[in-house]
């Protein structure tokens, strides 16, 4: 017996949302990342793991500030962005 999953519970659902993500969620996430990293001392020795990274807004922000970042997402189209 297989259980039906919602769009948010599958990579395919997030693949479909990827094209709309930039204009909406990424802007909010970028603002959050800026405020969050105001309170974190990131250095080249900082290791950051971003799980469910989406398009990588938080991961890229951390990398630009000097952290060593590994980001992953189960939606190939989100990660490709």
C-alpha positions as CSV (number, residue, x, y, z in Angstrom):
1,X,0.0,0.0,0.0
2,X,1.6,3.3,-1.1
3,X,0.8,6.5,0.6
4,X,0.2,9.6,-1.6
5,X,2.6,12.4,-0.8
6,X,2.0,16.1,-1.1
7,X,4.1,18.2,-3.5
8,X,6.2,19.5,-0.6
9,X,7.2,15.9,0.3
10,X,8.7,15.0,-3.1
11,X,11.6,16.2,-5.2
12,X,9.3,16.5,-8.2
13,X,7.0,18.9,-6.3
14,X,10.0,21.2,-5.5
15,X,11.3,20.8,-9.0
16,X,8.0,22.3,-10.3
17,X,8.3,25.2,-7.7
18,X,11.9,26.0,-8.6
19,X,11.1,28.5,-11.3
20,X,8.9,30.5,-9.0
21,X,11.2,30.3,-6.0
22,X,13.6,33.1,-7.0
23,X,11.0,35.8,-7.1
24,X,9.4,34.9,-3.8
25,X,11.1,32.8,-1.2
26,X,14.7,33.7,-2.1
27,X,14.2,37.4,-1.3
28,X,12.9,36.6,2.1
29,X,15.6,34.0,2.7
30,X,18.3,36.4,1.7
31,X,17.1,39.0,4.2
32,X,17.0,36.4,6.9
33,X,20.5,35.2,6.0
34,X,21.9,38.7,6.2
35,X,20.4,39.2,9.7
36,X,21.4,35.8,10.9
37,X,25.0,36.2,9.8
38,X,25.2,39.5,11.6
39,X,25.2,37.4,14.8
40,X,27.6,34.6,13.7
41,X,31.3,34.9,13.4
42,X,32.1,33.1,10.1
43,X,35.7,32.3,9.4
44,X,37.6,30.1,7.0
45,X,37.6,27.4,9.7
46,X,33.8,27.6,10.0
47,X,32.1,24.5,8.5
48,X,28.4,25.0,7.6
49,X,26.1,22.2,6.4
50,X,22.9,23.5,4.7
51,X,20.4,20.7,4.4
52,X,17.3,21.4,2.3
53,X,19.3,24.3,0.9
54,X,16.9,25.1,-1.9
55,X,18.7,27.4,-4.4
56,X,21.5,27.9,-1.9
57,X,20.8,31.5,-0.7
58,X,22.0,30.8,2.9
59,X,24.9,28.6,1.8
60,X,26.1,31.1,-0.8
61,X,25.8,34.0,1.7
62,X,27.9,32.0,4.2
63,X,30.5,31.1,1.6
64,X,30.9,34.8,0.6
65,X,31.6,35.6,4.2
66,X,34.4,33.0,4.3
67,X,32.8,29.8,5.6
68,X,33.5,26.3,4.2
69,X,30.0,25.3,3.0
70,X,28.4,22.0,1.9
71,X,24.8,22.4,0.7
72,X,22.3,19.7,-0.4
73,X,18.7,19.5,-1.5
74,X,16.6,16.6,-2.7
75,X,15.2,18.6,-5.6
76,X,17.7,18.6,-8.5
77,X,16.1,21.7,-10.1
78,X,16.4,23.7,-6.9
79,X,20.0,22.7,-6.4
80,X,20.9,23.5,-10.1
81,X,19.8,27.1,-9.6
